[in-house]
């Protein structure tokens, strides 16, 4: 066999269809991923209908759809792990869906609501967020193939689904705070622009975030942990806009302070399990 052919053959991945294996597509997990992608597209159609001014209904509908996409993304990987139906196809499909729902849709939403008013820098901030989100997803896919005892338990960089959920929840919170009868004032506009820049940096950073994929709900927890959980549920029920924004802000800040927390506190917040199976999807 010629040397070139041997090199070409060695580059074919074991799970590649070029080796004669069919691509594995498991219905339920990928159905949720398809829902993620569809909700992202539907969100974009509502964003296009927003004409500025004080009628935020199209934007609120788009926010609900992005959050629905987040819910699909939250459960598709967990369903695949639960059914032991993870695949390379599912990982790649998930990343493509995430790029639309959590990259393009939030960037365009904030641009339409806020960033278009900054003529020289608004488009650049939205584009930087989108590019950093793409880099974040590509890095995740590469790291997911490398062996590591922490793979599946930690994200390197702020995950793009959480970044999108934080962007839209903060947008919804500021709309609620401002009131439905007038446009966002200068301070909320600057805050959202700054948030987009911060999230762009955090997505490509080396700050590690727990995945919370392997939380065991059965062990006894401390009174403080139980009280914190009850407080979060009550806040979401009493004021969804405030509670949701606070939840994702807390997750963002947690990764920043996590290295300085004791192991006891980290086990209390994250998980008691030490030997879990590796995951393949974000």
Backbone bond lengths (Angstrom), bond angles and torsions (degrees), N, CA, C in turn:
res aa  C-N    CA-C-N  psi(-1)  N-CA   C-N-CA  omega(-1)  CA-C   N-CA-C  phi
1 X - - - 1.466 - - 1.525 109.17 -
2 X 1.349 118.35 131.37 1.457 120.48 178.96 1.516 111.26 -58.76
3 X 1.364 115.40 152.33 1.456 120.88 -178.17 1.521 111.63 -59.65
4 X 1.356 116.99 -38.52 1.458 120.71 -179.05 1.524 111.06 -63.76
5 X 1.348 117.04 -39.59 1.451 120.58 -178.87 1.522 111.22 -67.73
6 X 1.361 116.43 -37.06 1.450 118.89 179.00 1.528 111.16 -65.25
7 X 1.355 115.80 -40.63 1.462 119.52 178.06 1.519 110.86 -64.58
8 X 1.346 116.98 -42.41 1.466 120.46 -179.01 1.515 110.57 -64.58
9 X 1.362 115.95 -39.04 1.451 119.24 -179.14 1.530 111.32 -68.08
10 X 1.339 116.59 -34.34 1.456 119.94 -178.38 1.512 112.15 -70.86
11 X 1.345 117.33 -20.49 1.461 120.80 -178.93 1.521 112.56 -83.92
12 X 1.332 117.50 -9.98 1.459 120.42 179.55 1.522 108.63 -74.43
13 X 1.309 116.97 126.16 1.457 121.16 -177.55 1.521 109.76 -71.86
14 X 1.337 116.68 149.66 1.473 119.69 -179.10 1.517 113.06 -58.95
15 X 1.356 117.84 -34.08 1.455 119.85 -177.44 1.515 112.72 -94.84
16 X 1.349 116.18 14.76 1.454 120.09 -179.15 1.516 110.29 -78.75
17 X 1.357 118.08 142.20 1.468 120.24 177.85 1.519 112.33 -65.55
18 X 1.374 116.69 -14.05 1.453 118.78 177.33 1.519 110.90 -68.78
19 X 1.323 117.77 -17.75 1.452 121.83 176.14 1.520 112.07 -84.83
20 X 1.323 117.14 4.79 1.455 120.75 178.32 1.509 114.39 94.31
21 X 1.343 118.07 0.93 1.457 121.28 179.77 1.521 110.04 -93.59
22 X 1.330 116.40 139.04 1.461 120.75 177.01 1.518 109.88 -74.07
23 X 1.344 115.99 148.06 1.454 120.77 176.08 1.516 108.87 -68.19
24 X 1.342 116.98 131.14 1.454 121.51 -177.41 1.521 110.08 -88.64
25 X 1.328 116.94 120.80 1.458 122.49 178.19 1.526 107.79 -124.79
26 X 1.336 116.52 108.96 1.452 121.56 179.31 1.521 108.53 -92.30
27 X 1.332 115.75 131.95 1.464 120.71 -165.45 1.527 113.65 -63.84
28 X 1.326 118.20 -60.19 1.465 120.31 -169.74 1.529 113.49 -62.61
29 X 1.343 120.31 -49.91 1.462 118.59 178.79 1.523 112.89 -60.56
30 X 1.330 116.80 -42.83 1.462 119.60 -178.49 1.522 111.94 -75.55
31 X 1.332 117.31 -23.17 1.458 120.08 172.94 1.527 110.04 -65.07
32 X 1.332 117.10 -41.45 1.458 120.67 176.02 1.527 110.83 -65.85
33 X 1.328 117.43 -38.58 1.457 120.23 177.00 1.528 110.90 -63.99
34 X 1.340 116.32 -39.60 1.460 119.73 175.38 1.522 110.81 -62.43
35 X 1.344 116.97 -38.34 1.459 120.62 175.08 1.514 111.55 -62.32
36 X 1.328 117.32 -40.74 1.461 122.52 174.96 1.528 110.32 -55.13
37 X 1.327 116.50 -50.44 1.466 121.37 -179.24 1.521 111.71 -63.84
38 X 1.335 116.98 -42.97 1.467 120.87 -179.41 1.524 111.21 -64.23
39 X 1.333 117.14 -43.26 1.462 119.97 178.55 1.524 111.25 -62.52
40 X 1.327 116.92 -37.11 1.459 119.76 176.32 1.523 112.02 -62.66
41 X 1.334 116.35 -41.17 1.461 120.24 177.46 1.524 111.30 -66.14
42 X 1.329 117.08 -44.24 1.459 120.55 178.51 1.531 110.78 -60.89
43 X 1.331 116.59 -37.39 1.467 120.03 177.29 1.529 110.77 -61.22
44 X 1.320 116.47 -40.90 1.463 119.92 179.35 1.532 111.44 -63.37
45 X 1.341 117.00 -37.07 1.468 118.83 179.64 1.527 110.90 -64.68
46 X 1.346 117.92 -36.27 1.457 120.70 177.38 1.527 111.42 -71.39
47 X 1.336 116.56 -37.29 1.472 119.36 178.65 1.521 110.16 -62.17
48 X 1.325 117.25 -38.50 1.463 120.89 178.59 1.529 111.48 -63.32
49 X 1.331 117.56 -27.25 1.460 120.64 -178.61 1.527 113.17 -79.60
50 X 1.326 116.81 -13.67 1.470 120.02 -180.00 1.523 109.02 -72.19
51 X 1.323 115.62 127.28 1.464 121.19 -176.68 1.524 112.63 -111.87
52 X 1.311 117.18 16.13 1.450 120.42 -179.10 1.518 111.40 84.87
53 X 1.324 115.42 -178.78 1.450 119.66 178.83 1.516 111.56 84.35
54 X 1.317 115.57 -149.92 1.461 121.07 -172.40 1.520 113.95 -102.78
55 X 1.330 117.98 -3.17 1.459 120.12 178.89 1.528 108.70 -84.96
56 X 1.343 115.74 93.91 1.454 120.99 -176.29 1.526 112.81 -91.05
57 X 1.324 118.28 7.57 1.458 119.41 -175.87 1.530 113.17 -57.66
58 X 1.352 120.20 -45.87 1.474 118.81 177.43 1.524 112.94 -59.96
59 X 1.334 117.25 -37.77 1.457 120.70 179.99 1.525 110.87 -68.77
60 X 1.330 116.59 -41.56 1.465 119.96 178.13 1.528 111.04 -63.39
61 X 1.326 116.97 -38.85 1.464 120.00 176.27 1.526 110.72 -64.32
62 X 1.335 116.28 -40.72 1.462 120.02 178.22 1.531 110.86 -64.09
63 X 1.329 117.05 -39.47 1.463 120.90 178.62 1.525 110.33 -62.68
64 X 1.327 117.18 -43.97 1.470 120.24 178.78 1.531 110.99 -60.84
65 X 1.331 116.81 -38.33 1.461 120.46 -179.65 1.531 111.48 -69.91
66 X 1.323 117.52 -37.87 1.466 120.28 176.82 1.523 110.19 -65.99
67 X 1.323 117.12 -38.66 1.465 120.25 176.19 1.530 110.98 -66.99
68 X 1.329 117.17 -34.31 1.470 120.16 174.99 1.530 110.23 -65.46
69 X 1.341 116.28 -39.14 1.464 119.96 175.50 1.522 110.64 -62.93
70 X 1.336 116.41 -37.85 1.464 120.71 177.06 1.525 110.66 -62.54
71 X 1.327 117.16 -40.98 1.461 120.78 178.25 1.530 111.01 -62.96
72 X 1.328 117.19 -42.10 1.466 120.54 176.70 1.524 111.03 -61.10
73 X 1.336 115.86 -43.91 1.456 120.17 -179.80 1.519 111.33 -66.55
74 X 1.314 116.86 -32.14 1.456 121.49 -179.45 1.518 111.34 -65.11
75 X 1.336 116.50 -34.06 1.463 119.83 -172.42 1.526 114.13 -103.37
76 X 1.336 119.02 -17.40 1.465 117.63 -176.10 1.526 111.96 -67.10
77 X 1.335 117.22 -45.69 1.454 119.22 178.69 1.509 112.56 -66.85
78 X 1.337 116.93 -37.98 1.460 120.37 179.15 1.523 111.26 -65.94
79 X 1.332 115.85 -37.90 1.460 119.26 177.61 1.520 110.83 -66.34
80 X 1.346 116.03 -39.48 1.463 119.40 178.75 1.526 111.31 -64.51
81 X 1.335 117.07 -40.89 1.463 119.72 178.89 1.524 111.23 -68.84
82 X 1.323 116.44 -39.22 1.456 120.28 -179.42 1.525 110.90 -63.71
83 X 1.332 116.13 -40.77 1.466 120.65 -179.52 1.530 112.29 -88.47
84 X 1.340 116.81 -0.54 1.468 122.11 -176.38 1.525 110.55 55.20
85 X 1.339 115.74 46.30 1.456 121.29 -178.21 1.525 111.37 -121.87
86 X 1.328 116.45 38.30 1.455 119.84 179.12 1.526 109.86 -77.68
87 X 1.324 116.08 148.69 1.461 120.04 -178.78 1.517 109.75 -153.73
88 X 1.322 114.79 160.89 1.457 120.28 176.03 1.524 110.58 -63.50
89 X 1.323 116.76 -37.58 1.468 120.40 177.65 1.521 110.54 -59.34
90 X 1.336 117.19 -45.60 1.458 120.99 -179.71 1.514 112.11 -60.69
91 X 1.335 117.05 -39.88 1.459 120.76 179.65 1.524 111.01 -63.74
92 X 1.332 116.41 -46.45 1.467 119.98 -177.78 1.534 111.10 -69.08
93 X 1.322 116.99 -41.45 1.464 120.83 178.38 1.522 110.47 -62.20
94 X 1.330 116.42 -40.63 1.453 121.31 179.17 1.531 111.11 -61.60
95 X 1.320 116.79 -41.84 1.468 119.98 -179.82 1.527 111.59 -66.35
96 X 1.327 117.03 -39.64 1.468 119.97 178.12 1.527 110.92 -64.46
97 X 1.330 116.42 -42.72 1.463 120.02 177.92 1.524 110.88 -64.09
98 X 1.343 116.83 -41.73 1.466 120.87 179.85 1.518 111.35 -62.28
99 X 1.325 116.82 -35.41 1.465 119.61 -178.97 1.520 111.42 -63.48
100 X 1.323 116.74 -36.20 1.467 120.65 178.83 1.528 111.08 -77.44
101 X 1.343 116.12 -52.43 1.466 120.75 -172.13 1.520 113.08 -73.78
102 X 1.340 117.11 -34.30 1.459 120.12 -173.73 1.520 113.41 -114.90
103 X 1.326 116.21 -4.23 1.456 120.54 175.31 1.517 111.33 -109.10
104 X 1.332 116.21 -66.58 1.462 121.20 -175.60 1.528 111.65 -67.07
105 X 1.337 117.21 -49.98 1.469 120.36 -174.34 1.532 112.90 -62.07
106 X 1.337 120.95 -50.36 1.475 119.02 179.28 1.526 113.10 -65.17
107 X 1.340 116.85 -38.24 1.462 119.54 179.82 1.531 110.56 -62.94
108 X 1.327 116.05 -43.72 1.467 119.22 -179.67 1.523 110.90 -70.85
109 X 1.340 117.28 -35.59 1.465 120.65 178.82 1.530 110.93 -60.84
110 X 1.330 116.28 -50.92 1.468 119.49 -179.04 1.528 110.65 -66.76
111 X 1.320 117.08 -33.08 1.466 119.13 176.75 1.524 111.01 -63.47
112 X 1.337 116.61 -44.25 1.465 120.37 -178.11 1.523 112.01 -67.63
113 X 1.348 116.43 -36.10 1.458 120.18 -176.13 1.517 112.00 -83.04
114 X 1.326 117.18 -39.97 1.460 121.36 -168.53 1.521 113.40 -126.74
115 X 1.338 116.15 -54.93 1.460 120.20 -164.57 1.524 113.68 -69.10
116 X 1.333 117.93 -22.99 1.466 118.66 179.76 1.520 111.38 -64.80
117 X 1.339 116.72 -18.47 1.462 120.27 179.48 1.535 111.68 -77.93
118 X 1.334 116.88 -16.12 1.464 120.93 173.80 1.523 107.36 -97.90
119 X 1.323 116.26 91.49 1.456 121.16 -167.96 1.528 113.67 -60.17
120 X 1.314 117.86 -37.01 1.461 120.53 -173.46 1.521 113.59 -91.50
121 X 1.319 117.44 -25.01 1.465 119.69 -173.70 1.527 114.23 -121.59
122 X 1.331 117.95 -15.03 1.461 120.08 -174.77 1.510 113.11 -59.86
123 X 1.322 117.27 -48.50 1.458 120.49 -179.38 1.526 111.05 -64.07
124 X 1.338 116.39 -33.48 1.457 120.75 -178.74 1.529 111.07 -68.55
125 X 1.334 117.09 -40.86 1.470 120.93 179.38 1.523 110.24 -63.19
126 X 1.345 116.60 -43.99 1.464 119.96 179.09 1.531 111.09 -64.36
127 X 1.326 116.83 -40.20 1.459 120.43 -179.35 1.528 111.37 -67.95
128 X 1.329 117.37 -38.51 1.467 120.68 178.54 1.521 110.16 -63.59
129 X 1.333 117.07 -42.87 1.466 120.26 176.80 1.525 110.80 -58.35
130 X 1.329 116.57 -44.64 1.461 120.88 -178.02 1.527 110.91 -65.00
131 X 1.324 117.35 -45.20 1.467 120.87 -179.40 1.527 110.72 -64.81
132 X 1.325 117.09 -44.39 1.471 120.09 179.21 1.528 110.74 -63.30
133 X 1.337 117.22 -35.96 1.456 119.78 175.67 1.517 111.69 -63.50
134 X 1.335 116.96 -40.80 1.462 120.35 177.03 1.519 112.04 -63.99
135 X 1.331 116.50 -41.30 1.463 120.60 177.07 1.524 110.29 -63.27
136 X 1.318 116.20 -41.26 1.468 121.59 179.40 1.531 111.24 -59.16
137 X 1.332 116.56 -44.85 1.462 120.35 -179.79 1.528 111.69 -67.93
138 X 1.336 116.50 -40.95 1.464 119.78 179.65 1.532 110.17 -64.63
139 X 1.321 117.32 -42.26 1.462 119.95 178.93 1.523 110.97 -64.50
140 X 1.330 116.79 -39.31 1.463 119.54 178.33 1.525 111.06 -60.13
141 X 1.325 116.98 -44.69 1.457 120.24 -179.20 1.518 111.76 -62.87
142 X 1.338 116.91 -37.82 1.461 120.36 178.21 1.527 110.59 -67.88
143 X 1.338 116.64 -46.64 1.462 120.41 -178.35 1.521 112.58 -66.61
144 X 1.331 116.60 -28.86 1.468 119.38 -178.48 1.521 112.27 -68.20
145 X 1.341 117.50 -16.32 1.459 121.37 179.20 1.520 112.27 -91.55
146 X 1.335 117.08 -9.72 1.463 120.13 -177.45 1.522 109.81 -92.34
147 X 1.328 117.75 140.16 1.470 120.25 179.16 1.524 111.20 -71.53
148 X 1.307 116.37 131.98 1.461 121.49 178.32 1.514 108.73 -162.30
149 X 1.316 117.05 139.77 1.463 119.96 179.15 1.516 111.50 -69.24
150 X 1.349 117.23 -19.35 1.464 120.74 -179.71 1.530 111.91 -95.25
151 X 1.334 118.25 -4.35 1.453 120.00 -178.63 1.519 109.36 -65.12
152 X 1.311 116.25 129.61 1.448 121.76 -176.48 1.519 112.81 94.34
153 X 1.332 117.50 -15.85 1.456 120.65 179.67 1.523 111.76 -105.51
154 X 1.323 117.61 -21.07 1.454 121.87 -177.65 1.523 111.01 -136.27
155 X 1.320 116.26 144.33 1.456 122.70 168.56 1.524 108.26 -99.01
156 X 1.310 117.25 139.65 1.454 121.40 171.26 1.525 107.04 -95.14
157 X 1.324 116.46 110.11 1.456 120.95 -172.33 1.520 110.73 91.27
158 X 1.312 115.76 155.99 1.464 120.67 -179.19 1.521 109.12 -68.58
159 X 1.341 119.17 126.20 1.469 121.07 -176.66 1.529 111.44 -65.29
160 X 1.321 116.17 141.20 1.466 120.77 -175.19 1.533 112.38 -66.70
161 X 1.350 122.24 -33.38 1.475 118.40 174.94 1.523 112.23 -60.90
162 X 1.341 116.98 -40.40 1.461 120.39 178.16 1.518 111.09 -69.11
163 X 1.336 117.24 -35.33 1.463 120.63 177.09 1.525 110.29 -62.38
164 X 1.331 116.84 -44.59 1.459 120.42 179.11 1.521 111.07 -65.27
165 X 1.344 116.56 -43.07 1.463 119.85 179.09 1.526 110.87 -62.86
166 X 1.328 117.05 -37.05 1.460 120.14 177.84 1.525 111.10 -67.49
167 X 1.324 117.59 -41.61 1.460 121.69 179.32 1.522 111.14 -61.00
168 X 1.339 116.66 -49.85 1.469 118.95 -175.00 1.525 111.37 -74.15
169 X 1.345 117.09 -33.70 1.468 118.47 178.28 1.529 110.91 -68.52
170 X 1.338 117.34 -37.40 1.458 119.98 176.38 1.523 110.89 -69.10
171 X 1.331 117.32 -36.78 1.462 120.30 175.62 1.520 111.00 -62.34
172 X 1.326 116.48 -44.73 1.458 121.49 178.15 1.529 110.84 -63.77
173 X 1.340 116.42 -40.83 1.460 120.60 179.13 1.525 111.18 -63.45
174 X 1.321 117.41 -42.80 1.466 120.42 -178.77 1.520 111.69 -69.84
175 X 1.327 117.05 -34.12 1.464 119.83 174.40 1.525 110.18 -64.18
176 X 1.334 116.16 -42.35 1.464 120.34 177.90 1.525 110.73 -65.22
177 X 1.316 116.79 -40.06 1.458 121.23 -178.55 1.529 110.87 -68.30
178 X 1.329 114.97 -39.70 1.463 119.88 -178.43 1.520 111.53 -73.29
179 X 1.319 116.53 -32.55 1.456 120.17 -175.17 1.514 110.40 101.44
180 X 1.301 116.32 153.99 1.454 121.71 -175.85 1.532 113.58 -84.90
181 X 1.329 117.57 0.91 1.460 119.10 -173.19 1.520 113.52 -103.66
182 X 1.321 118.36 5.33 1.463 119.37 178.09 1.521 110.03 -156.31
183 X 1.331 115.95 164.23 1.457 121.45 -179.03 1.520 110.60 -72.65
184 X 1.337 114.81 163.44 1.450 119.72 177.40 1.524 109.80 -64.71
185 X 1.314 116.16 138.33 1.464 120.76 179.17 1.525 109.82 -78.86
186 X 1.325 116.02 -179.16 1.456 120.68 -174.27 1.527 112.14 -64.32
187 X 1.337 118.04 -40.83 1.459 120.60 -176.21 1.534 112.55 -62.96
188 X 1.348 119.81 -48.66 1.473 118.64 176.17 1.526 112.64 -61.33
189 X 1.326 117.52 -35.72 1.468 119.66 179.13 1.526 110.61 -63.81
190 X 1.328 116.43 -44.71 1.464 120.24 178.69 1.530 111.06 -65.60
191 X 1.335 115.97 -37.73 1.468 119.81 179.80 1.525 111.33 -63.61
192 X 1.336 117.61 -42.92 1.462 120.43 179.16 1.527 111.42 -67.42
193 X 1.329 116.82 -38.59 1.471 119.88 177.09 1.527 110.03 -63.26
194 X 1.337 116.70 -44.07 1.456 120.04 177.90 1.516 112.25 -64.08
195 X 1.340 116.84 -37.82 1.454 120.71 178.37 1.524 111.21 -63.05
196 X 1.324 117.55 -40.43 1.462 120.83 178.51 1.528 110.78 -61.82
197 X 1.323 116.41 -41.10 1.464 120.07 179.07 1.522 110.47 -66.05
198 X 1.339 117.22 -44.90 1.461 121.40 179.75 1.521 111.01 -60.73
199 X 1.331 117.30 -45.34 1.461 120.43 -179.22 1.525 111.37 -65.86
200 X 1.324 117.21 -35.13 1.468 120.18 176.75 1.524 110.25 -59.86
201 X 1.325 116.04 -43.29 1.465 120.63 179.37 1.521 110.91 -67.00
202 X 1.338 116.40 -44.29 1.452 120.27 -175.75 1.531 111.99 -68.02
203 X 1.323 118.24 -31.38 1.464 119.76 -179.54 1.519 112.06 -66.46
204 X 1.323 117.86 -33.06 1.465 120.55 -178.59 1.523 111.69 -101.46
205 X 1.330 117.18 6.99 1.460 120.97 179.16 1.528 110.08 -79.19
206 X 1.331 115.54 175.89 1.457 121.32 175.75 1.527 112.11 -100.68
207 X 1.328 117.07 13.55 1.463 121.11 176.89 1.525 108.58 -67.54
208 X 1.312 116.17 132.87 1.468 120.98 -175.99 1.521 110.63 -99.05
209 X 1.331 114.33 135.75 1.462 122.01 179.46 1.519 109.46 -121.64
210 X 1.330 117.76 138.59 1.466 119.37 175.99 1.526 110.43 -68.42
211 X 1.311 116.19 144.44 1.459 119.73 -179.32 1.521 112.50 -82.27
212 X 1.346 117.02 -23.69 1.470 122.46 -174.86 1.524 111.48 57.26
213 X 1.342 116.45 28.74 1.463 119.91 179.76 1.523 112.95 -83.46
214 X 1.327 115.99 -20.98 1.459 118.87 -172.67 1.525 112.46 -120.23
215 X 1.317 116.55 29.94 1.453 119.54 178.19 1.531 109.74 -64.50
216 X 1.316 115.81 128.90 1.463 121.25 176.14 1.533 107.35 -97.86
217 X 1.331 115.80 117.01 1.466 120.31 -174.88 1.527 112.19 -84.70
218 X 1.338 117.28 -5.01 1.463 118.84 -174.41 1.530 115.12 -85.40
219 X 1.362 120.99 -35.27 1.468 118.56 -176.70 1.518 112.32 -64.56
220 X 1.320 114.89 157.60 1.460 120.55 176.22 1.522 109.67 -69.51
221 X 1.313 115.60 138.90 1.454 121.23 178.47 1.525 109.13 -115.78
222 X 1.334 115.03 166.38 1.455 119.20 179.69 1.529 110.08 -72.25
223 X 1.315 114.55 163.60 1.465 120.32 177.53 1.512 110.48 -61.09
224 X 1.347 116.83 -38.47 1.471 120.69 -179.31 1.523 111.31 -63.82
225 X 1.336 116.74 -42.33 1.466 120.15 179.50 1.525 110.86 -65.04
226 X 1.330 115.88 -42.93 1.464 119.83 178.67 1.531 110.72 -63.08
227 X 1.337 116.87 -43.65 1.464 120.83 -179.89 1.517 111.01 -64.00
228 X 1.342 117.41 -38.41 1.462 120.95 179.04 1.526 110.76 -64.58
229 X 1.331 116.33 -41.37 1.458 119.62 178.44 1.515 112.38 -63.98
230 X 1.320 116.34 -43.26 1.461 120.48 177.99 1.522 110.77 -63.49
231 X 1.342 117.25 -39.89 1.463 121.35 -179.79 1.525 111.24 -63.17
232 X 1.343 116.81 -40.01 1.466 120.62 179.22 1.524 110.55 -64.06
233 X 1.326 116.78 -46.13 1.469 120.64 179.90 1.523 111.03 -62.10
234 X 1.323 117.27 -42.64 1.458 121.05 -179.25 1.522 111.20 -66.49
235 X 1.331 116.55 -39.08 1.466 119.79 179.18 1.517 111.18 -65.56
236 X 1.333 117.08 -41.63 1.465 120.47 177.48 1.518 111.34 -63.56
237 X 1.330 116.48 -39.13 1.458 120.27 -179.80 1.521 111.72 -70.86
238 X 1.331 116.83 -38.89 1.461 120.42 -176.70 1.517 112.38 -76.04
239 X 1.327 116.87 -40.93 1.468 120.60 -178.81 1.517 107.96 -149.05
240 X 1.319 116.08 95.27 1.460 121.15 -172.58 1.527 111.51 -62.17
241 X 1.343 117.81 -40.96 1.465 120.68 -177.82 1.521 111.50 -61.08
242 X 1.320 116.34 -46.81 1.463 121.01 -178.68 1.520 110.48 -70.03
243 X 1.335 116.93 -45.53 1.458 120.71 -176.36 1.511 113.25 -63.46
244 X 1.337 117.06 -42.79 1.459 120.23 -177.89 1.530 110.70 -66.88
245 X 1.326 116.99 -44.84 1.461 120.29 178.41 1.523 110.86 -61.74
246 X 1.334 116.99 -42.72 1.461 120.93 -179.82 1.527 111.36 -63.92
247 X 1.326 116.87 -37.10 1.461 121.52 -178.58 1.531 111.09 -63.10
248 X 1.324 117.06 -46.43 1.465 119.91 -177.61 1.527 112.18 -76.89
249 X 1.325 117.63 -30.76 1.465 119.88 173.09 1.527 109.56 -63.58
250 X 1.324 116.68 -41.24 1.465 120.86 179.01 1.529 110.80 -62.34
251 X 1.333 116.80 -39.82 1.471 120.09 178.54 1.527 110.98 -65.38
252 X 1.330 116.50 -41.61 1.465 120.37 178.13 1.528 110.87 -60.74
253 X 1.332 116.35 -46.44 1.461 120.63 -177.84 1.526 111.63 -71.13
254 X 1.336 116.86 -30.47 1.457 120.15 -178.00 1.527 111.39 -60.89
255 X 1.329 116.95 -41.41 1.459 119.21 178.79 1.515 112.21 -62.42
256 X 1.325 117.08 -31.57 1.461 120.63 -179.13 1.522 111.98 -72.50
257 X 1.342 117.09 -36.69 1.468 120.37 -176.96 1.527 111.73 -95.77
258 X 1.308 118.08 -9.71 1.467 122.26 -175.09 1.521 114.17 -55.22
259 X 1.347 120.24 -41.47 1.471 118.91 -178.96 1.528 113.74 -61.19
260 X 1.324 118.05 -21.54 1.467 121.13 -177.41 1.534 112.79 -96.66
261 X 1.320 116.98 -1.97 1.459 120.01 178.01 1.524 110.22 -83.06
262 X 1.303 116.54 149.93 1.457 120.43 177.64 1.527 110.04 -70.23
263 X 1.325 116.23 158.13 1.466 120.61 178.92 1.529 110.86 -61.23
264 X 1.305 116.21 -33.68 1.472 119.80 179.69 1.522 110.86 -62.91
265 X 1.335 117.04 -45.33 1.460 120.83 179.72 1.528 110.64 -67.29
266 X 1.322 116.78 -38.53 1.460 119.39 -179.82 1.521 111.24 -66.05
267 X 1.335 117.54 -40.26 1.464 120.08 176.32 1.520 111.27 -64.47
268 X 1.308 116.40 -36.73 1.464 121.13 -179.66 1.521 111.08 -66.10
269 X 1.328 116.48 -40.29 1.461 121.26 -176.37 1.520 111.57 -80.10
270 X 1.327 117.03 -38.46 1.461 120.28 -169.55 1.527 112.39 -97.02
271 X 1.318 117.28 -75.95 1.463 119.10 -175.33 1.511 109.27 -165.37
272 X 1.329 115.72 153.32 1.459 120.92 175.77 1.523 112.17 -94.95
273 X 1.327 116.04 -8.49 1.454 119.24 -176.68 1.519 110.03 -80.53
274 X 1.326 117.19 137.68 1.450 121.39 -179.26 1.518 112.09 -112.86
275 X 1.313 117.33 -28.08 1.457 119.92 -175.43 1.514 109.38 -119.67
276 X 1.332 115.18 86.65 1.461 121.08 179.10 1.508 109.51 -113.62
277 X 1.309 114.33 163.17 1.451 118.50 178.09 1.507 109.83 -72.27
278 X 1.323 114.79 150.31 1.446 120.10 178.11 1.511 109.30 -69.53
279 X 1.332 115.16 148.30 1.453 119.64 177.11 1.503 109.70 -105.37
280 X 1.323 115.75 163.97 1.451 120.04 -178.07 1.495 113.44 -126.18
281 X 1.306 117.95 -3.54 1.448 119.48 -178.66 1.501 110.17 -129.50
282 X 1.336 116.34 149.43 1.454 121.42 176.13 1.501 108.87 -90.36
